[in-house]
């Protein structure tokens, strides 16, 4: 990533970089894309169904960002997404694997299909995207990947077992690809805790999650985006998982 011999100000830390952000139409993905653009990167924006949201993200960035559709549960579409972003940007240098599916899976109604759904979207897509992008980075001698894991991948939640397993897989993929792509490429992950109330979840569920943090408060999308920027610009950091969780992962 940025040349360590030519330090830049924070506002230009990613000048010249070409990034793909998956799930960039809303919530964390939108804020990450905005912050990458603020840091000087050109950003390609992925969406699955919400094209209008992805276009709103592009408008917020204020640049002619490529807006690309793919169903990441389909390995062929995931691979094609990287190729399209690489072509649209003129050479991909940064992949941010943010897109994921999330919902409660109570023990009483959980079945095998839930495991397949979460693993295909949340884990296999990271595998395919990282494989295709990683080969480009390895061949070109540079590049970085930042994955969005979750504190649930470190401390599984009983009401979200397949989701937690999929995020644990993201953590394992982060470490495995860090080894495979070194020394040319770097791979790290951010593991957010309570930073946004889950869509459709009761408010008391979110408050319970906040109560389990050491800081006893919600984080924000900016907290996560700042961690992504750090990992994208830290030339001597690879294979690491950075919890951004208010201390939830160390609080039992």
N, C-alpha and C positions, 0 to 999 in steps of 0.2 A: 504494500500500500504506500502511503506517502513517503518520500525519500527522507530517511532519518538525518541526512546531512543538510537538509534544507527545511528547518522547522518553520511552520506557518502559524499564524494566529488561529484561534479556535474557529473564527468565522469562515476560514478558508482551509480548514483541515482536510477536506476531501476534494479540493479543487482538482479537476482533471479525472476524477474517478467516475466510473459508469456502473450504476447500481440497478439491480432488479429487486423490488420489494413485492413479495406475494401477499395477497389479502390486503391490498392497499386502498380499498374503497371506503373504509371506515375505521373507527376506533383506533387501536394501537397501530395498525398498518398505516393509516393515514398520517398519524403524528410522526411515525418513524420516517415516512417518505418526506414529509415537510422538513424535518430536522436535517435529513441527509442533503436535501436541496439547499437549505440555509448554510450548510457547511461547504457548499460548492460543488456537490456531485450532480451529474445528470442522472435522472431516475426514471426507469421504466416501471409502470404501475400494472400489477396483475389484478384481475378480478375473475370471479366465476359467474355470478348472476347479476351483480349490481354495477352495470356499466355506468349508470348515472352517478353513482357514488365515486367511482374511479375517476370520472371526468371532473367531478367536484374537487377531488384531490389534486388533479392536474391544474385546475384553475387556481386553487389555493397556493400551489407552488409558483404559479405565474410563469410557467415555461411550457414549451411544446413537448411535454413528456409523452412517450409512447404509452398507449393504453392497450393492454393485451389480455385476451380472454383465454382461460384454460380450466378444465376440470381436473384438478390435481389428483383425484382418486384414480384417474386413468394414466398409467405410466407413459404411454405414448404422448399424451397431451402435455404432461409435465416436461418430458424431454424436449418437445417442440417449443415450449415456452422459453426455455433457456436459449435455444437456437434463434428464436425470433427476437428476443431481447438483445442478444449478442449482435445480431445484424442491425437492429434498429439503432442501437447505441454506438455502433462502430467499434465494438470490442468490450465485452463485459469484464469488470474487474472486482465487483462486489455483489454477493448474493445474500439477501436477507430473507430467510425462511420464516415468515410470520404466519401465513395462512394456517388455520386449524378449525376443527369442529369441536364444540363443547356443549355438553348437556348432562344432566343428572341421569344415572343408571342405577336405580335402586336394586338391591339384591333380589327382591321379590319378582321383578319383571325383567331382569337382565338375562340376555341369552347370547349365543355364539355370534349372531350377526352383529351385535354391538361391538364386540372385539374387532371383527373384520372392518367395520365402518371406521372406527377410530384409528386403527393401525394403517389403513389404506390412505386416509387423508392426512393424518398428523405425523406418521412415521415413514411410510413408504414414499410419500411425496418428497420428504426431506432427503431420503436415500437417493431417489432418482435425480432430483434437481442438483444435489451435491455431486453426484457421480458425473453428470454431464458438464456442469460448470467446473468441477474440480479438474477434469481432464483438460479443459481449455486453459485453466490457470497453470496447471503443471507444465503444459506444453509451451506456454508463453513466458513462464518464469516468474509470475506474480499473480496475486489475487487473494481475496479473503471471503470467508463465509461467516455470517453471524446467524445462529439459529435461535428461535424463540422457544425455549423449553418451558418449564413451569415449576414452581415449588412443589406441585403435586408429583412431579417426577422424582423428587428427593424424599418427600414425605407423603405417601399415597393417601388419598381420601377414600373412605369406605363407600361413600355414595357415588363415587366417580372412578371405579376400578379400571375399566378399559381406557378411559381418558388418561388416568395416572400412568398406566402401563405404556401408553403411546408416548407420553412425554419422557418417561424413563428411557424409552428407546431412542428418543431424540438426543438425550444426554450421551448415551452410548455411541450413537452415530457421530456426534460431535468429536468425541475422543478418538474414535476409529479413523475418521477422515482427517483429523489433525495429524495423525501419524502417517497416513497414506499420502497426503499432499505435501508434507514437509520435504525439503525446506522451502520450496517455491511458494506454497500456499499456506494460509493460516485459517484455522477453524475454531470458533468459540461459540458460546451460548449465553444467553441471558435467561434467568429463571425468575419471572415475575411472581409476586404474591398478589395481595389484594390491591389492585390499581384502578380497576373499573368494576362497577357492579355488574354481575353477569346478567345478560338479557334473559328475561323470563323467570329469574330466580327470585324467591321472596326476599324482601329487604332484610329480614332477620337473619337469613343465611349469610349475607354479606357482612352484617355486623358481627356475627359469630367468628367469621374469618379474621376480621380486623382485631377482635378481642384477643386472638391467639398470636398477634404480632407483638414484638417487644415495644414498638413505638406507639401502639394503640391508635393508629390512624390509617386512613387510606393513603396509598401512594397515588401517583398520577401517570398518565401516558408520557409526560415529559421525563419522568424518572427513568422509565424504560428506554425511551429514545436516547437519552443521554448515555446510558450504558451501551447501547448499540453503537453510538458514535465513538465512544471510548474504545470498544473492542475493534472497530473498523480501522482505527488509527493508531493502535498500540503495536508497533512493529516487533516487539519481543514477547508478545503474549499469544499463546496458541494452546489448544486442548483444554481450555478452562471453561467452567460454568460459573457465571456471576449471579448470585441471587440478588434480586432487587425486590425484597419482600418484607421490609420493616423488621427483620429478625425472625420471621415466622419459621424458617427452616431450622433454627437452633433452639426453638422454644418447645420442643417435644411434640 
